[in-house]
Amino acid sequence: MKPGTKKQAAIYRLDRSEVYKHWRDDKLSHASIDASEILVEIEDISAPNPTESAEILKHCCHNNMALYRCNSACDKEQVVRNKAHAFAHHFGLHRVEQHRSMTPDGLVSIEIIDNSTEGRAGFIPYTDKPISWHTDGYYNPTTSRIKAMILHCVRSAPEGGINELFDPELAYIALRDENPDYINALSHRRTLTIPAFAEKDGTTRAQSVGPVFTWDRYTGNLHMRFTDRKRYIEWCKDDITAEAVGFLRHVLANDDHVLKYKMNAGEGIICNNVLHNRSAFEDNNKPAAGRLLMRARYLDRIEGTCD
């Protein structure tokens, strides 16, 4: 095991209250309450300088995320396609998820599409509708958990399209402080089930069954798997799970550490797969001029984020 692993993993053991309390107090003392606090200006997205990198890493360590504003043509789609992975590699993100909707460069375009668009038609991210709270890849098998992601805005919507962001470690703290039994319930191996999904080409995405909270046996890092969607989802049918999910929804609606931000062209987020949502938006409906975000998801965690 890596040095410090046992101590890190002990944080999440319910019988190690002193270790947990020390970590909890430190975590809350550094947690941001305004999105502007985690926004970093960078010049070259493909090669952030040491000062920029250190600032991004600091915010990712304290909040599991950092917002960035790029000042070198990062509102151009091809520039982002050419440089996004170089930015990710700078922070130890190399293993790209093989997503059904990605292009050969490993990126997924988040934009409004028509029903004839192969691979993305019928899925809510590719509409102007709101998206409820979730972590990315909650439907993935345990062998391909999304540990980190980049979401970069090429073109922003004239109205709406605001993200709310919340650190999963703060969700864990809120739940544990309210009732430790909530953690037991949400750590059960059959807490959350996403049914199998039949693709149009006849293939099937397998049913995904697993907990909300897990922690890596080698690093001790927390991973959260969650969606607040109401259809095609099955929660474990017991009272304590229902209470835990209800309390989590209350936290997401009321906690002071929920960060709200509308990304403008040339801005983005790099994160350890934090909880996030999106408000509805109004687009201008002009060809090649509508809201466009580029997304890359990784099986790696951001290197150096308190592991």
URSULJO-V892554 format. One record per residue. NEAR is the number of other C-alpha atoms within 12 Angstrom. Layout:
NEAR, NEAR
//
This chain:
13, 14, 12, 17, 20, 22, 25, 28, 29, 26, 31, 36, 25, 23, 14, 18, 18, 16, 20, 26, 21, 18, 25, 26, 18, 18, 28, 23, 15, 22, 33, 31, 24, 21, 29, 19, 26, 35, 31, 32, 28, 30, 23, 26, 39, 27, 22, 30, 18, 15, 15, 29, 33, 22, 26, 39, 35, 30, 35, 40, 32, 33, 43, 42, 44, 49, 43, 41, 33, 35, 21, 21, 25, 33, 29, 26, 28, 16, 24, 40, 32, 21, 30, 45, 33, 24, 38, 43, 28, 27, 40, 27, 30, 25, 25, 32, 33, 22, 29, 24, 26, 22, 21, 16, 23, 30, 33, 33, 37, 33, 36, 33, 26, 17, 14, 11, 15, 18, 21, 26, 21, 19, 23, 23, 32, 31, 29, 31, 22, 23, 28, 28, 32, 32, 36, 38, 33, 35, 35, 31, 23, 26, 14, 22, 37, 36, 45, 42, 48, 46, 43, 46, 41, 35, 34, 31, 30, 23, 19, 24, 34, 30, 33, 35, 43, 43, 43, 41, 37, 38, 43, 43, 33, 31, 33, 30, 23, 18, 21, 26, 22, 33, 33, 26, 31, 40, 34, 24, 20, 23, 32, 36, 29, 32, 22, 19, 18, 12, 17, 14, 11, 8, 11, 14, 19, 17, 22, 32, 27, 32, 34, 43, 35, 32, 30, 25, 20, 17, 26, 26, 34, 38, 42, 40, 42, 44, 33, 30, 23, 14, 12, 17, 23, 27, 35, 26, 19, 18, 15, 24, 30, 21, 24, 34, 33, 19, 26, 36, 25, 20, 27, 33, 23, 16, 26, 23, 31, 30, 34, 30, 30, 34, 36, 31, 31, 35, 38, 44, 47, 49, 48, 50, 43, 43, 46, 37, 34, 30, 26, 25, 27, 22, 25, 19, 19, 13, 12, 16, 21, 29, 40, 40, 39, 45, 39, 47, 41, 36, 31, 32, 39, 39, 31, 24, 30, 25, 27
//
